[in-house]
Structures are given as structure tokens and as C-alpha cells.
């Protein structure tokens, strides 16, 4: 079982908002989704982990997704197969290494059903 969530600053950055908008979003719990224009509630890993445990999951692991890739402005590098392979290896190395799950654009919680 897995749960994923975007943080408020990730939502603002994706929309090309200025840093002040991301700062203002830090204390917000709701945002509008970009793809489907739906209202979303934002959660942290610390809020979601107990819900997974209560639902029967164990060995819950907090991972981060897109820790580095979104900070590389040169998209051409991301499309180069050799550069992408190196970037992918770095992303995988950081996915569960503290503090990167907390700084990644997307969080993912993995757990095994009991």
C-alpha cells in the first residue's frame, strides 16, 4: 500500500508562482489541483503514517520523490540518456535517506498489509 502527497510549496512552484506565494502556502491546508481543478487537502507524512497503521499496514517507510530533478532547470540534460541515468541513480539513493524525504517535492509512504 502506498500514499502520496504534494506539499503546499510544491503545488505553488509547479504553477510558476513567485516564492512569496509558496511562503504564503506554508500554513495552508487546502489548494486547488492543477490537472483536474479539484480542491485538495494537504497532509504531511507524520499525519498519514498513523492512518496507514490504523488501516492495518506495518513497516511504514517514508520516501521522497523528485528530490533533485525538479531543481535542474536545464530540461535538455534530463532528456539525455546518460544524464538521466545518473540523475535517476541519485534520486534513488536519496529517496529514504534523511533529510531528503522531507525536502522532496512528493512524499510517498510505503507499507505492508498485515
C-alpha positions as CSV (number, residue, x, y, z in Angstrom):
1,X,0.0,0.0,0.0
2,X,1.3,3.5,-0.8
3,X,0.1,7.0,-0.1
4,X,1.4,10.1,-1.9
5,X,1.1,13.8,-1.2
6,X,2.3,17.1,-2.5
7,X,3.4,19.8,-0.1
8,X,2.0,23.3,-0.4
9,X,5.2,24.8,-1.7
10,X,5.4,22.1,-4.4
11,X,1.9,23.0,-5.6
12,X,2.9,26.7,-5.8
13,X,6.2,26.0,-7.5
14,X,4.6,23.8,-10.1
15,X,2.2,26.6,-11.1
16,X,5.1,29.1,-11.5
17,X,4.1,31.2,-8.6
18,X,6.7,33.5,-7.0
19,X,8.4,32.5,-3.8
20,X,6.1,34.7,-1.8
21,X,3.1,32.6,-2.9
22,X,4.9,29.4,-1.8
23,X,5.7,31.1,1.6
24,X,2.1,32.1,2.0
25,X,1.0,28.5,1.2
26,X,3.1,27.0,4.0
27,X,0.4,27.3,6.6
28,X,-2.4,26.4,4.2
29,X,-4.1,23.0,4.3
30,X,-6.1,23.3,1.1
31,X,-5.2,24.1,-2.5
32,X,-6.7,23.5,-5.9
33,X,-5.2,20.7,-8.0
34,X,-3.7,21.8,-11.3
35,X,-4.8,18.9,-13.5
36,X,-8.4,18.4,-12.6
37,X,-9.1,21.8,-10.9
38,X,-10.2,19.9,-7.8
39,X,-9.9,21.1,-4.2
40,X,-7.2,19.2,-2.3
41,X,-6.3,18.8,1.4
42,X,-2.6,18.7,2.0
43,X,-1.1,16.2,4.6
44,X,2.3,15.5,6.0
45,X,3.9,12.1,6.3
46,X,3.5,12.4,10.1
47,X,-0.2,12.8,9.7
48,X,-0.6,10.0,7.2
49,X,1.6,7.3,8.8
50,X,-0.8,6.7,11.8
51,X,-3.7,6.4,9.3
52,X,-1.9,3.7,7.4
53,X,-1.0,1.9,10.6
54,X,-4.7,2.0,11.8
55,X,-5.7,0.6,8.4
56,X,-3.5,-2.5,9.0
57,X,-0.2,-1.6,7.5
58,X,3.2,-2.3,9.1
59,X,6.8,-1.4,8.3
60,X,5.7,2.0,7.0
61,X,8.6,3.8,5.2
62,X,8.6,7.5,4.3
63,X,10.2,8.1,1.0
64,X,10.8,11.3,-1.1
65,X,10.2,11.5,-4.8
66,X,11.7,14.1,-7.1
67,X,14.2,15.4,-4.6
68,X,16.7,16.7,-7.2
69,X,15.2,16.6,-10.7
70,X,12.8,19.5,-10.2
71,X,15.7,21.8,-9.3
72,X,17.6,21.2,-12.6
73,X,16.4,24.0,-14.9
74,X,18.1,22.5,-18.0
75,X,15.5,20.1,-19.2
76,X,17.7,19.1,-22.1
77,X,20.0,17.4,-19.6
78,X,17.1,15.4,-18.3
79,X,16.4,14.0,-21.8
80,X,20.0,12.9,-22.4
81,X,20.0,9.2,-21.6
82,X,23.4,9.2,-19.8
83,X,22.5,12.3,-17.7
84,X,19.1,10.8,-16.9
85,X,20.6,7.5,-15.8
86,X,22.9,9.4,-13.4
87,X,20.0,11.6,-12.2
88,X,17.8,8.5,-11.6
89,X,20.6,6.8,-9.5
90,X,20.9,10.0,-7.4
91,X,17.2,10.2,-6.9
92,X,17.0,6.6,-5.8
93,X,20.0,7.0,-3.4
94,X,18.2,9.9,-1.7
95,X,14.7,8.6,-1.6
96,X,14.8,7.3,2.0
97,X,18.0,9.0,3.3
98,X,17.3,11.6,5.9
99,X,16.6,14.5,5.5
100,X,15.6,14.1,1.8
101,X,12.2,12.5,2.3
102,X,11.2,15.8,4.0
103,X,12.6,18.0,1.3
104,X,11.4,16.1,-1.8
105,X,8.6,17.5,-3.9
106,X,6.4,14.5,-3.4
107,X,6.2,12.2,-0.4
108,X,5.4,8.5,-0.6
109,X,4.6,6.2,2.3
110,X,5.1,2.5,1.7
111,X,3.7,-0.1,4.0
112,X,2.9,-3.8,4.0
113,X,-0.6,-5.1,4.8
114,X,-0.7,-7.3,7.9
